[in-house]
């Protein structure tokens, strides 16, 4: 591939700048070598960078500049290849980066296009755009489920896991830890009394998290907590870097 490659950064799950969950989207017309995609993802240094390219006759409708995709009467489903990379490894699935990718592509297409299909390592994912009074409408994506097991039953040879966990949540109490073998993802449910504000106060040490393992057993750590009626959101902290905490 020669020339420049369009690259976007999109904040998912928010309507305000510098909030939400950021992802980078790299728009390709042909495949890049894996080492090149890894280098771009490391340069972006976000939790995920998405690499997307069209895979059939609508290749010329990819975002190429102002006014792209303005052909009238287009209603068929568009199909794309989609891959996700952290700054270290390729991952089989990323929800917020898929949503961000759909947003970038839909913005370039006429309103009559309401459905996109992404071919991924986790199978075909469908993104849909519904009409509404807002300029972009509402987006929805259909994600596959994955089986989880208690982390202790995974029998992983992972001597640094406690250090990774400490770099992620510190001394915050934990209710349960599970593992997703198909995605090499660790799921951490914090103790219920931590609450949503306790979750949002987490400040993972990302450099330690990535230096303590090689990605062969762990692609990401997802941290959650049981919500309660009346939970309130904390204002975002400009100094808090929580890219690897979903």
N, C-alpha and C positions, 0 to 999 in steps of 0.2 A: 504494500500500500504506500502510495506516495502522496505528498501534499499534507494539508492539515486535516485533523479529525475533529468534528464538533464535539465539545465537551460541556456538559451542564452540571450544576449543583442545585439540587432541589431539596427543600425542607418539607418532609412529609408530615402529615397530621397537624398542620397548623395553617393559619391564614396570615401570620405575621412573620416578617423577616427575622432571621437569627434564632428561631425557635423550632420546635418539632424535632424530627429525626432526619439528619441530613444524609443524602446519598449522592454520589457522582454518577452521571450517565454518559457513556462514551458511545457515539453514534457511528457505526461502521458500515461500509459498503462491501467489505470482504473480511475474512478472518484475519486476526492478528496472531502472531506467535504467542504462546503462553507466557514466555519470559517477558515479552513486551507488555502484555496485559498486567502481569504481576508488577512490573516496574511502574506502570501508570497508577495502579491502585496504591502502591507504596508512596508515590509522590502525592496523591490526593490525601492519603492518611485519614480516610473516613472509615467507618465501620464496614461499609461495602461500596464498591464501585461496580456499576453494571455495564456490560458490553453487549450491545444489541445491534443486530443487522437483519434486514429483510431477507427472506429465503424463497420468494417466488416472484411472479411477474410484476409485483408492486414495488420492486426494488427502487425504481426511479421516484417513488413517492416518499422516500425517507427525507427527514428534515435536511434541507440544503441551504436554507436562507429564508428571508422574509417572503411570505406569501406562498411557501411551498404547500403542495397538497390541496390546491383550491379547485380541483376538478369537480364539476357538478354531477349529481346523480350517482355518487358512489355509495353503495350500501353493503357491499360484500365484506366478509371478515378478512382482516389483514393478518399475516402470519410472520413471525420474527423468531430468530434464534436469540436466546438470552442467557448470559452467564454472569456470575457474581464473584468478585474477588475481595477479600479483606486485604489489608496491607501485607499479609503474609501468605495466605493460601486461597485457593478456590473453594467456594462453599456450594452445596447442592441446592440451597433455597434461601431467599431473602425476601420477606414480605414488603417492607417499606421501600426497598430499592425497586421492586417490581411496580409498586404503585407510582413511584416517582418516574419510572421509565414510561409507563402508560400515559402519565400526564404530559411528558415531553412530546410523545408521538401524537397523542390526540390533539395537542395544540397546533400541529402542522396539518391536520386533516379537516375536511369539511364536516359539519355537524351530522351529515347523513351516515358517517362512519361511527358506529356505536360499539363495536366489538373488535378486540385484538386477541390473537392467540400467540403465546410465547412457548416455543419449544425449549425445554430446559432439562437439566439433569434429574429433576423431580417429575418429569412428564410434562404434558401440555397444561399450561395455565391460561385461563381466560380472564381478560380485563374488560369491563363494560363501562360505558359512559351513559348516564341517564340524563334526560333533559330536565331542566329546572330554570328558575328565574335568574340563577347566577351565570356568569359568562362561561364557566367551565363545566357546569353541571356537577353531578356527583359521580365519583368513580367507585367501582367495586371490583374486587379480585377474588377468584376462587382458588383456595390453596389446599393442597393435600394434607391429610393427617399423617402422623408418624407414631409408631409404637415407642413407648418409653419403658425403661426398667429402673429399679432403684440403683443408684450409683454403685453401691457396695456389691451388687450382683453382676456388674459389668466385668469384674475381674481384670481390670486394666493394669498394665505395668506402667504406672504413672506416678513415679516417686515425688514429683514436684506439684501434685495436685493441690495439696494443702496450701502451698505457697501461692499458687494461682488464685485459689479461693480467697486467701487473705488479701491479695492485691486487688481483688474485685470488690469484696464487701467488708473487709477489715474484720472487726470483732462483732459485727451485727449478728444477732441470734438467727438461727436457721430452723425452719420447720421440717423441710425435706429437700433432698437432692436427688435428681433423676438424670438419666442419660438417654440420649437418642442415638442408638447405634448407626442408623442409616444416614444420619447427618453429622455425627460426631459433635453433638451439641450437649452441653450441660445445662440443665434447668434447675435453678435454685429458687425455692419458695421460702421467703423469710418468715420468721415467727409472726403470728397474727398481730401481736401487740406492737410491732414495729410501725405498722400503718403506712399509708401512702406517702406521708411527708417524710418518714424515715427512709423509704425507698428513694425518694427524689433527692435526699441529702447525700446519697452515696457518691463518692468521688473516686472511681477506680484508677489505679495506677496502670495506665495502658502500656507503658514501656516495660514494666515488670511483667505484666500479663503475657506479652508477646515474646519476651526474652526467656521465659521459663519453660517453653515447650517448642517443638518444631512443627506443630500443626498436624502431625500424623494421627493423633488421637482426639484432638480438640479443635473444632473450627470456631466456636463462639461460646459465650456464657450468657444465658438469658436469666434475668433476675426479676422476680415478681413477688407480690404480696396480696393477701386477701383484702379486698376493699370493704369499706363500710359506708353505710348511708351517711351523707354529710361530709365525706372527705373533701378537702379543699386542695387546690393546686398551689404549690409554692411558686413564686416568681422565678424565672430562670436565672442562674448565676453565671455571669460571663466567664468566671474563672473555672467553672466546673466542666470537666471533659468526660462525658459519659457515653462516648460513641459505641462502646462495646456492650453496654447494658441496654437491652431492649425494654 
